[in-house]
Amino acid sequence: MANVLLFHHALGMTPGMDALADLLRDAGHTVTAPDLYDGRTFSSLEAGVAYAAEVGFDVIEALGVKMAERLPQDVVYVGFSLGVMPAQRLAQTRPGARGAVLVSACVPPGTYSGSWPAGVPLQVHAMEQDPLFVEEGDLDAAMNLVESAQSAELILYPGNSHFFADISSPEYNEDAAHALTASILQLLAGVEG
């Protein structure tokens, strides 16, 4: 059983994010999935990002980091889109991280720390034609981060969806979502104990 801290994307803690958290729990893992939007959810990326900008991206990131203080240090951090910011920051700066999964976003490697921590497995998942991931620099950041880490992989799926793993999103892609879930479960199985 692994401890998982899962951060939702810019649409908020949607039913799809809840479903993924439950799926990981059903596999025997302890999952904490904080609602960084205080119950708000959005139907479009633009509305969710506008809300995050109004609150402050740094405030949302700091709230995610604060949530980790309630948990033991041996955590696997999972972040989707906006949730990648606290997940990646914690994985790179909080001692004891057991792994990280970054979905549909990646922050440049030197933002939080000069290097990826030794012995901490990393997975970055995205769709190969997601304009947000490709055109806004996340793909380049992911390639650089994966290259600098000891145990890391970048997994790109065919398609252009940003919220491909959220079953409650119109962008949901069943094949990619199942492949992502299988990869996460494999990583968690590898860090148990």
C-alpha positions, 0 to 999 in steps of 0.5 A: 500500500502506498500513500498518494496525494492527488491534486486535481486539474483546473476544472476542480475536484470533478467526479472524474477526479473523485473516480480516479482517487477511488480507483486507486483506493480500491487497489489498496492505496491510501489516497488523499485528494484535497479540493483546492477550489473549495467545492467549485468546479468548472466546465471549461478550462478558461473558467477554471484558469480564470478562477485560479488566476483570481485566487492566485496560482501561488496561493493554490500551489501553497495550499497544496503544499500545506496539505502535504504537511498533514501526511507522512513524508513517504508519499507519491505525488500525483498532479493533473494539469494545474495540480502538477505545480504542488505535486512537482514542487513537493516531489522535488523539495519535500524529503521522503517522496516515493514517486511522482506522476505529472499529467498534462503539464510539467514545470521546468526542472530548475523551478523548484530545485536544481535537480530531480531527487535521486531514487524518486521515480517519475512519470509524465503523461500527456497527449502528444498533440495537446496544444497546452502541453506542446505549445506552452513549453510543458513538453520541453520541460518534461523532456528536460526533466525526464532526461535529468532524472534517474528513473523517469519516463515521458509517456505520450498518447495519440490525441489532443485532449488535455483532460483525457483522464477525467471520465466526467470530461467531454475530452475523456479518452478511454484508451489513454485513461486506462493506460495512464491508470495502469502506469500509475498502479505499476509505479505504486506497486513498485514503491510499496513497502 
